[in-house]
Amino acid sequence: MPKDLSLPAQTARPTRVRAFMVVLIFVTVVIGYLDRASLAIAAPFIRRGMDLSSVQMGLVFSAFAWAYSPLQIPGSMLVDRVRPRLLYPAIIAVWSAMQLMLGFSSSLLQLFLLRMGLGGAEAPSFPMNNRIVTAWLPENERARGVGVFVSGQYVGLAFCTPILAFVTEHFGWRAMFIMIGSIGIVWAFCFRQLYRDPIDSQHANAEELSLIRAGGGQVAWTQKQTEDGPEADAVPAARAFRNRKLWGLLLAHSGETAANWFFLTWFPIYLVRYRHIAFLKVGFLATLPFIAAYCGVLLSGFLSDGLLRRGYSLSFARKAPIVTGLILATSIIGANFVQSPALIIGFMTVAFFGSGLSAISWSLVSSIAPVNLVGRASGAFNFVGTSMGIIVPLVIGFLVRGGNFAPALSFIGGMALLSTCSYLFVIGKVERVR
């Protein structure tokens, strides 16, 4: 039975169920990103075993985004309409099944189609994450929540890359795909058992719901009759998506995700083929940038919410870590001018730390998008970012045809600079479109 949210807060302390829900998203993101990045770990073996060119490998790398990107909008419309407890376990199970079947692929076409299937199934995932955060967290906790779940894309890669490299080296890349897919199928069942929306939770007390609601959290998302529910301040989609703030945010996201796609696709090949570092050594060296990105995204979330609590404006509190991170991300170009593996990894680590700092941009979607369009705005935001998952691997594949990786790293740094300009000169004040 729905809770009465009109009651004033009592003297009891608010429960912390919202933190547990963020943990559920975090684990889901870890699994999802292991699925995405596992191809990069297996790529040196697949490329050699199937005799693929750099352009063909770039095509396989981009296959995920060919489905993931165009399905963002229809996927996000599902997010606005279907409860997370029903939709999320279903898509986790489907994408995990695709990952498992990759272990049985034997041709370029099969690799491409299964990676497309994986991308299509994952399409609603980040809009769903943002919906859950918007429902469960007040504004002054939202950047931390976003920071925690976004850090999942780095923590799994940081701490599991050596394990996955070991499995690939000793048992083959097929075993690695099958292992990750099986873990995801089990997690789909666990998520279904553990997640509830705020209004349906048997563990969140009235004080916690009052705290969330007072801070702008949409605790009654599924009850559209509530006075401040999603339809109270509804904005037509056509009007909202003509707004300069949303367009600036989409432009910024296109640049800030370029580094992510490089690290998720070409990074291991860059170290092995173009920098001649042994594969098992790569398995350990490659963890450092991911650990740095993990630290960056957590620091960014806590720093941003800390600035907000200290009285700084929402615009400054959100933009300061993001812009600082994007400036640091341009340092990836420095790897073009050094030969030492330690210095190469050093530049990569600084750049990916900066990329992590900028990753709380998801919190701006919750702050800028009309409440009734958070799902669709999240989908458009992710559509732009994941379109780079098509563009970046292919562009890099063409840029490195001559055996020189320097133009590719310059391209990544230039995209970070583009995002910086959008945050500084296009988006303007961070406030909800009404």
Secondary structure as GFF3:
##gff-version 3
##sequence-region A 1 434
A	DSSP	alpha_helix	17	50	.	.	.	ID=ss1
A	DSSP	alpha_helix	54	68	.	.	.	ID=ss2
A	DSSP	alpha_helix	72	81	.	.	.	ID=ss3
A	DSSP	alpha_helix	84	102	.	.	.	ID=ss4
A	DSSP	alpha_helix	108	122	.	.	.	ID=ss5
A	DSSP	alpha_helix	125	136	.	.	.	ID=ss6
A	DSSP	alpha_helix	139	171	.	.	.	ID=ss7
A	DSSP	alpha_helix	173	194	.	.	.	ID=ss8
A	DSSP	three_ten_helix	198	200	.	.	.	ID=ss9
A	DSSP	alpha_helix	206	214	.	.	.	ID=ss10
A	DSSP	alpha_helix	237	240	.	.	.	ID=ss11
A	DSSP	alpha_helix	244	256	.	.	.	ID=ss12
A	DSSP	alpha_helix	258	264	.	.	.	ID=ss13
A	DSSP	alpha_helix	267	269	.	.	.	ID=ss14
A	DSSP	pi_helix	270	274	.	.	.	ID=ss15
A	DSSP	alpha_helix	279	285	.	.	.	ID=ss16
A	DSSP	alpha_helix	287	309	.	.	.	ID=ss17
A	DSSP	alpha_helix	314	329	.	.	.	ID=ss18
A	DSSP	three_ten_helix	330	337	.	.	.	ID=ss19
A	DSSP	alpha_helix	341	357	.	.	.	ID=ss20
A	DSSP	three_ten_helix	358	361	.	.	.	ID=ss21
A	DSSP	alpha_helix	362	368	.	.	.	ID=ss22
A	DSSP	three_ten_helix	371	373	.	.	.	ID=ss23
A	DSSP	alpha_helix	374	399	.	.	.	ID=ss24
A	DSSP	alpha_helix	406	425	.	.	.	ID=ss25
###
